[in-house]
Amino acid sequence: MASLKEIKERIASVKNTRKITSAMKMVAAAKLRRVQRSIEALVPYSDELDNMVHHIASDPDVVIPLNTEREVERATIITFGANGTLCGAYNNNVFKGLREAMAQSGLADRSDRLRIVAIGRQVELDAAREKIEVESGLQELSEKPTYAQAAELAQRVMADFLEGRTDRVTLVYYKFISAGTQRLVCEQLLPVDIVKPEVADNAPYPDVDYILEPSVQELVDRIVPRQVALRLYTAALSASASEHAARMVAMQAATDNADKLTDELALEYNKQRQQAITAELLDIMGGQTGRR
């Protein structure tokens, strides 16, 4: 049984830990709000760009090189993880998603044909433990995603696709839905899938007749790569928001557990203190009886 001094020291230690977890929760919440604002600002632009791409891609004379389907002999997987820990099962689930994407590619045992781009320090560490070769050096895209960084990576993978160095590019990341809900997804980035956006029946101008200059093909050659870069940037933002949400939930759970443990230790401390006081009173009373 622990002494009163040991229990008191442990209570102080748990309270100090609670201060840390509570502060980390507030920091994660602040970062989450910042990323959420970026996502909300991006949605209107992304929706309008999808509408434009669908409209101009519906022209039968338009050729979209990034939409070319071919047999998958080489593949690229871009995985978005975290730079830090203390975010629950976030990093473990991301790495499981990577392993599943590798298995689905059919090239898991062909490292010369499967290229893995690791975004986030934890993905690199997990891959090193499993002796999986990954392309690293993109930790900033996990910490503070910017469109410039995402566009640079998108240009590289698009060049690989057009020049035949890869036949498919897949994204593995957590899709942010809300602060309490995130879903691990595996999405195809290349070849691009031109999907008609969902438009409400009462939406104004659901199918706008655009006046295109200089030509449809030139616009496609400019807009589709921008759409690919935007999708990559959106995935980076979504992964970052999911990481902060997971850390916020984990730190809230840790704070609640610290409060519960503090109450249990305080109860144990009071019980032992009461027992010590009772024992001292019995000794005093016993001594007085003996003198009589």
PEZIGI-V381487 format. One record per backbone hydrogen bond with DSSP energy under -0.5 kcal/mol. NH is the residue of the N-H (numbers start at 1). CO is the residue of the C=O. Records with the same first field share a line. If there is no record, write none. Layout:
BEGIN
NH=CO + CO
END
This chain:
BEGIN
7=3
8=4
9=5
10=6
11=7
12=8
13=9
14=10
15=11
16=12
17=13
18=14
19=15
20=16
21=17
22=18
23=19
24=20
25=21
26=22
27=23
28=24
29=25
30=26
31=27
32=28
33=29
34=30
35=31
36=32
37=33
38=34
39=35
40=36
41=37
42=38
43=39
44=40
45=41
46=42
47=43
48=44
49=45
50=46
51=47
52=48
53=49
54=50
55=51
56=52
57=53
58=54 + 55
59=56
62=59
64=62
65=63
67=64
68=65
73=71
75=113
76=168
77=115
78=170
79=77 + 117
80=172
81=79 + 119
90=87
93=89
94=90
95=91
96=92
97=93
98=94
99=95
100=96
101=97
102=98
103=99
104=100
105=101
106=102 + 103
107=102
110=107
113=110
114=110
115=75 + 113
117=77 + 115
118=116 + 135
119=79 + 117
120=118
122=82
124=120
125=121
126=122
127=123
128=124
129=125
130=126
131=128
132=127
133=131
135=116
136=134
138=118
142=139
143=139
144=140
150=146
151=147
152=148
153=149
154=150
155=151
156=152
157=153
158=154
159=155
160=156
161=157
162=158
163=159
164=161
165=160
166=160
167=74
168=74
169=190
170=76
171=187
172=78
173=171 + 185
175=173 + 183
176=174
177=178 + 181
178=181
181=178
183=175
185=173
187=171
189=169 + 187
190=169
191=66
192=66
194=192
195=193
203=200
206=203
210=208
212=210
219=215
220=216
221=217
222=218
223=219
224=220
226=222
227=223
228=224
229=225
230=226
231=227
232=228
233=229
234=230
235=231
236=232
237=233
238=234
239=235
240=236
241=237
242=238
243=239
244=240
245=241
246=242
247=243
248=244
249=245
250=246
251=247
252=248
253=249
254=250
255=251
256=252
257=253
258=254
259=255
260=256
261=257
262=258
263=259
264=260
265=261
266=262
267=263
268=264
269=265
270=266
271=267
272=268
273=269
274=270
275=271
276=272
277=273
278=274
279=275
280=276
281=277
282=278
283=279
284=280
285=281
286=282
287=283
288=284
289=285
290=286
291=287
292=288
END
